[in-house]
Amino acid sequence: MASRSISFFVLLIVLLYFKMGFALLSSDYYNSTCPKALSTIRTAVVKAVVKEHRMGASLLRLHFHDCFVNGCDASVLLDDTSSIKGEKTAAPNVDSLRGFDVIDTIKSQLESICPEVVSCADILAVAARDSVVALGGPSWTVELGRRDSTNASFSAANTELPSSILDLSDLITFFSLKGFTERELVALSGAHTTGQARCVMFRNRIYNETNIDSSFATSLKSNCTSSTADDNNLSSLDTTSKVVFDNAYFKNLLDNKGLLHSDQQLFSGGSTDSLVTNYSKNSEEFYEDFAKAMHKMGSLSPLTGANGQIRSDCRKVN
């Protein structure tokens, strides 16, 4: 009973932070101070995604990995210094996160038209939305006004990001502690309808798990052998429609073709099976729920007011 009360208290605190975050952010934040901010970001994102379709998934993932570690504050972008141990080399990020150069380009363009106005945290949030749209997915309103952190947390990056080896119960708990429901967990997981994963992240699944389509597993083994030399070889998270942002990811789960262990856990005889089935049949329902969940994620513990700063270079503190 005591643990239940504590969990409920934690949930209330998280929900309070969400409400506070929304109250302090605004979709028209830059209308007068940098009216070309959103169009500048959109143009750069579209250009980057056209050049390399995978970049859309990479920019979306950057925003996720930023927000889940101490809030949406662009801490994920900070390079290591003598006084800061950044998050880029944390286990979930090293040799995995990418798109930093695209954010650098956007920041440089914005600094040239409105110096020290648009935060790196807001760039990440808008770039994630614009990436999804560029890949054919839904849009949502991005609340703006976040400020950038002056520190990072290597340790938090190692503990606050969900692992691909988590079982369903752990995923539910993990996302619940961030204030997300089971529906939002499944909807956000739908981001895996685009992007790629390294062999080291799914090797155990294709060689040792039984709830996987045998032909699917076999097709992956030539590019992901048991040798560690293949650790960084890539395979698409959604082999049906590798680039397009759609609901094929959920259809794959119904056929036991989830690439990651955590993916297939969403359809494994548990409480989220019905959500996966619904999304596989109704792309509009998935789009609507994904957009709502992304909007909510963007309000995770933002720095506002006098907190933080507006970095002139996203990779380092002013």
C-alpha positions in Angstrom: 0.0 0.0 0.0 2.9 2.4 0.8 4.6 1.8 -2.5 1.3 2.5 -4.3 0.9 5.8 -2.5 4.5 6.7 -3.4 3.9 5.9 -7.0 0.7 7.9 -7.1 2.6 10.9 -5.5 5.4 10.7 -8.1 2.8 10.6 -10.9 1.1 13.7 -9.4 4.4 15.5 -9.3 5.1 14.6 -12.9 1.7 15.7 -14.1 2.2 19.0 -12.2 5.5 19.5 -14.1 3.7 18.9 -17.4 1.1 21.5 -16.6 3.7 24.0 -15.5 5.7 23.4 -18.7 2.7 24.0 -20.9 1.8 27.1 -19.0 5.2 28.7 -19.5 5.6 27.8 -23.2 3.8 29.3 -26.2 3.4 28.4 -29.8 3.9 32.0 -30.9 6.9 32.7 -28.7 9.1 33.9 -31.6 6.5 35.7 -33.6 7.9 39.1 -32.8 11.5 38.3 -31.8 12.4 35.9 -34.7 9.4 35.6 -37.1 11.4 33.5 -39.6 12.5 31.0 -37.0 10.1 28.2 -37.8 10.4 28.6 -41.6 14.2 28.5 -41.3 14.1 25.3 -39.2 11.6 23.7 -41.6 13.6 24.5 -44.7 16.8 23.1 -43.2 15.1 19.9 -42.0 13.5 19.2 -45.3 16.8 19.8 -47.1 18.5 17.4 -44.7 15.8 14.7 -45.0 15.8 14.9 -48.8 19.5 14.5 -48.8 19.4 11.5 -46.5 15.9 10.1 -45.5 17.4 8.4 -42.4 18.1 11.9 -41.0 14.4 12.4 -40.2 14.5 9.5 -37.7 17.8 10.7 -36.3 16.4 14.2 -35.6 13.3 12.8 -34.0 15.4 10.5 -31.8 17.6 13.5 -30.7 14.6 15.2 -29.3 13.5 12.1 -27.5 16.9 11.5 -26.0 17.1 15.1 -24.9 13.7 15.3 -23.2 14.0 12.0 -21.3 17.2 13.1 -19.6 16.4 15.9 -17.2 13.9 17.5 -19.5 13.9 19.2 -22.9 16.9 21.4 -22.4 19.3 20.6 -25.2 21.8 19.0 -22.8 22.2 16.2 -25.2 24.0 18.5 -27.6 26.8 19.6 -25.3 30.3 18.3 -26.1 32.6 17.1 -23.3 34.8 19.8 -21.7 37.1 19.8 -18.7 34.2 20.7 -16.5 31.3 18.9 -18.3 30.9 15.2 -18.9 28.4 15.3 -21.7 25.7 12.8 -22.7 26.9 11.9 -26.2 29.1 9.1 -25.0 26.6 7.6 -22.6 25.8 3.9 -23.5 22.4 4.7 -25.2 23.9 7.5 -27.3 27.5 6.6 -28.2 27.9 5.5 -31.9 24.2 5.9 -32.2 22.9 9.5 -31.9 23.4 11.6 -35.0 22.1 14.7 -36.7 24.2 17.1 -34.6 25.6 18.7 -37.8 22.1 19.5 -39.0 21.3 21.2 -35.7 24.5 23.2 -36.0 23.5 24.4 -39.4 20.1 25.5 -38.2 21.6 27.3 -35.2 24.1 29.1 -37.4 21.3 30.2 -39.8 19.2 31.5 -36.9 22.1 33.3 -35.2 22.6 35.2 -38.5 19.1 36.5 -38.5 18.2 36.8 -34.8 21.2 36.3 -32.6 20.8 34.8 -29.1 17.0 34.4 -29.5 16.1 30.9 -30.5 17.2 28.2 -28.1 18.8 24.9 -29.1 16.1 23.1 -27.1 13.4 24.7 -29.2 15.3 23.8 -32.4 15.3 20.2 -31.4 11.6 20.2 -30.7 10.6 21.9 -34.0 13.1 19.8 -36.0 11.6 16.6 -34.6 8.1 17.7 -35.7 9.3 18.8 -39.1 11.1 15.6 -39.6 8.0 13.5 -39.0 6.0 15.7 -41.4 8.8 15.4 -44.1 8.5 11.6 -43.9 4.7 11.7 -44.4 3.7 11.6 -40.8 1.4 13.9 -38.7 2.1 17.4 -37.5 1.5 18.9 -34.1 1.7 22.3 -32.4 5.1 22.8 -30.8 5.1 25.0 -27.8 8.2 27.3 -27.6 10.2 29.2 -25.1 12.5 26.6 -23.7 15.9 27.7 -22.7 19.2 25.7 -22.8 20.9 24.0 -19.9 24.3 24.9 -18.8 25.2 21.4 -17.9 24.6 17.8 -18.9 24.3 14.5 -17.1 26.3 11.5 -18.3 24.9 9.4 -15.5 21.3 10.3 -16.1 21.7 9.5 -19.8 22.8 6.0 -18.8 19.8 5.4 -16.6 16.9 7.6 -17.8 16.6 6.3 -21.4 14.7 3.0 -22.0 16.7 0.0 -23.1 15.8 -2.2 -26.1 16.0 -5.2 -23.8 13.2 -4.1 -21.5 10.2 -6.4 -21.0 6.7 -4.9 -21.3 6.2 -4.4 -17.5 9.5 -2.5 -17.3 8.6 -0.4 -20.3 5.3 0.5 -18.7 6.9 1.4 -15.5 9.7 3.4 -17.2 7.3 5.5 -19.2 4.9 5.9 -16.3 7.6 7.5 -14.2 7.9 10.1 -17.0 4.2 10.7 -16.9 3.1 8.6 -19.9 0.2 6.2 -20.1 0.4 2.8 -21.8 -1.4 4.3 -24.8 1.3 7.0 -25.0 4.1 4.4 -24.6 2.8 2.4 -27.6 2.1 5.6 -29.7 5.6 6.9 -29.1 7.1 3.5 -29.9 5.5 4.0 -33.3 8.4 6.3 -34.1 10.2 3.0 -35.0 8.3 3.0 -38.2 11.4 4.8 -39.5 15.1 4.7 -38.8 17.6 2.0 -38.2 19.2 0.0 -35.4 22.6 -1.5 -34.9 23.2 -5.2 -34.9 24.4 -5.2 -31.3 20.9 -4.0 -30.3 19.0 -6.9 -31.9 21.5 -9.8 -32.2 20.1 -11.6 -29.2 16.6 -11.3 -30.5 17.2 -12.8 -33.9 19.4 -15.7 -32.6 17.8 -16.6 -29.3 14.2 -15.4 -29.1 11.3 -17.6 -30.2 8.5 -15.0 -30.7 10.1 -13.9 -34.0 9.1 -14.9 -37.5 11.8 -17.4 -38.6 12.1 -16.0 -42.2 12.5 -12.5 -40.8 15.2 -13.6 -38.4 17.1 -15.4 -41.1 17.0 -12.4 -43.4 18.7 -10.4 -40.8 21.5 -12.8 -39.9 23.7 -12.2 -43.0 24.2 -8.6 -42.0 24.3 -9.4 -38.3 26.4 -12.4 -37.6 27.5 -13.6 -34.2 30.8 -11.7 -34.7 31.3 -8.5 -32.8 32.8 -7.1 -36.0 29.1 -6.7 -37.2 28.0 -4.8 -34.1 27.5 -1.5 -36.0 25.9 -3.0 -39.1 22.4 -1.4 -39.6 19.0 -2.8 -40.3 15.7 -1.0 -40.7 13.4 -0.9 -37.7 10.5 -1.2 -40.1 11.4 -3.4 -43.1 8.1 -3.0 -44.7 8.3 0.8 -45.4 11.8 1.8 -44.4 11.5 5.5 -44.9 7.8 6.5 -44.8 6.3 7.4 -41.4 3.2 5.2 -41.3 1.6 2.4 -39.2 3.5 -0.5 -40.8 5.5 -0.9 -37.6 2.4 -2.1 -35.8 1.5 -4.5 -38.7 5.0 -6.0 -38.4 4.5 -6.6 -34.7 1.4 -8.6 -35.4 3.5 -10.8 -37.6 6.3 -11.1 -35.0 8.6 -9.0 -37.0 9.6 -6.4 -34.4 13.3 -5.8 -34.8 14.0 -5.0 -31.1 13.0 -7.1 -28.1 11.3 -4.0 -26.7 9.3 -3.6 -29.9 7.9 -7.1 -29.9 7.1 -6.8 -26.2 4.3 -4.4 -27.2 2.5 -7.3 -28.9 3.3 -10.4 -26.7 0.1 -11.4 -25.0 0.1 -8.4 -22.7 -2.0 -5.4 -21.9 -0.8 -3.4 -25.0 -1.8 -6.0 -27.6 -5.1 -4.3 -28.3 -3.4 -0.9 -28.8 -1.0 -2.4 -31.3 -3.9 -4.1 -33.2 -5.9 -0.8 -33.3 -3.0 1.2 -34.6 -2.2 -1.5 -37.2 -5.7 -1.1 -38.6 -6.2 2.7 -38.1 -3.3 4.9 -39.1 -5.3 8.1 -38.3 -5.7 6.9 -34.7 -2.0 6.3 -34.5 -1.2 9.7 -36.0 -3.5 11.5 -33.6 -2.2 9.7 -30.5 1.5 10.0 -31.6 1.0 13.8 -32.2 -0.6 14.2 -28.8 2.2 12.2 -27.1 4.9 14.2 -28.8 3.3 17.4 -27.8 3.2 16.2 -24.2 6.8 15.0 -24.3 8.0 18.4 -25.4 6.8 19.8 -22.1 9.0 17.6 -20.0 10.7 19.9 -17.4 11.6 22.8 -19.7 13.9 25.6 -18.5 12.1 28.9 -18.8 12.3 32.5 -17.6 15.7 33.2 -16.1 16.7 29.6 -15.9 19.4 28.3 -18.3 20.5 30.4 -21.3 20.2 30.8 -25.0 23.4 29.2 -26.3 25.0 30.8 -29.3 26.6 27.5 -30.1 24.5 24.4 -29.3 27.6 22.3 -28.6 28.9 24.5 -25.7 27.8 26.7 -22.9 28.2 30.5 -23.6 
